[in-house]
Amino acid sequence: MSTKKTTIVILDDHPIVVEGLKSLFLKHNPAFVVYTFESAKSFRAFMETRPAIDAMLLDINLPDGNGLDICKELIEQSSSIKIIALSNQIEQSIIRQMFDNGAYGFLLKSTPSSKIVSSVEAVLQGQVIMDPEVMRILNTPVQAKLYPALTRREKQLIELMAKGKTTAVIAEELFLSKFTVDTYRKNLLQKFKVKNSSELLMLVVQENLL
């Protein structure tokens, strides 16, 4: 009776990492079929053949792509694939986004090879796995960013800027001189440490400061 094959994909731009893991998987279990890729382009070409993938080790930083996006794309195509991020980029926001995009695990590249293999076997059984350091980072409270408070006049100015009003029109509506409006605008850029009005408006909207 033939043993059911398990297809594993490794996408990482470090050849030594890729070949080392491939060799380890093949020695560990003869039922493993391992495909390796060093670029998003070569992997996407492979995916056009519509192969059935059981598990994947996915680097986040690739020379021609982003592991976060690839994870999301793959899960949208097939929710059954079990993806483990394999990266040293462990900012909390990246870790959370990876899991939000459907990953089953997050390991550091410093993780022992044997642990990586056992982690793949674990996610194939439906378990969620992560490196202890990743767990620590996820459990670290995020300190809220503190922004300067906006005065009533500054809020009025930003609201008019958001509507695309020119300096002349803003000055007329707020009963100010154009010089005063420009001064307000420059002070706001310095106050929020942004380069231009577009960045200021984006920050105000994203952080709900109005």
C-alpha positions, 0 to 999 in steps of 0.5 A: 500500500502506498503512503500518502504524500505530504507536499511541503513548500519552502519559500526563502531567498537564502539558498543555504536555509532552503537546501538545508531544510529540504534535506532535513524534511526528506530524511525525516519522512519519506512521505514528504515531497518538498519544493523549494523557491528563492523568489516570489516570481518562481513560486507564483509560476509554480502555483499556476500549475495549481498544485495541492500544497499541504504546508509551507514555510514562508519568509516575509522579506523576499527580494521581489515580494512580501510574505504577508501578501503571499500568505493572504493570497494563498489562504484565499485560494485554499484555506486548507494550506498550513503556512508557517512564517519563518523570519527574523522580522518579529515586530508585533504588527507584522506577527499579528498581520501574519496570523490575521492573514491565515498563518498557522505559525511563526518561527524565527530563523534561529529555530533549530532545524529539528524544531522546524520539522516538528512544527510543520508536523504540528500544524499539519495536525491543526495546531498553531505554533510559535517561537517563545520569543514571538509569543513574548512579543505578542503578549507585550502591551503596545504603548499607545502613541501620544499626539498633541491636542488640536485647538478648535481653530486647528481643527477648523483649518484641517477640516477645510484642508481635507475638503481641498480648500485653498489657502485663500478660501480657508482664510476667507471662511475663517476670517483670517489673513492668508499669512496667518493660515500659512503660519497655522499650517507650518506650525501643524506640520512641525507639531505633528512632525510630518513633511507636508499637508498630505501626511498631516491629513493622513495622520489625522484621519488614521489616528482619529484626531479630529 
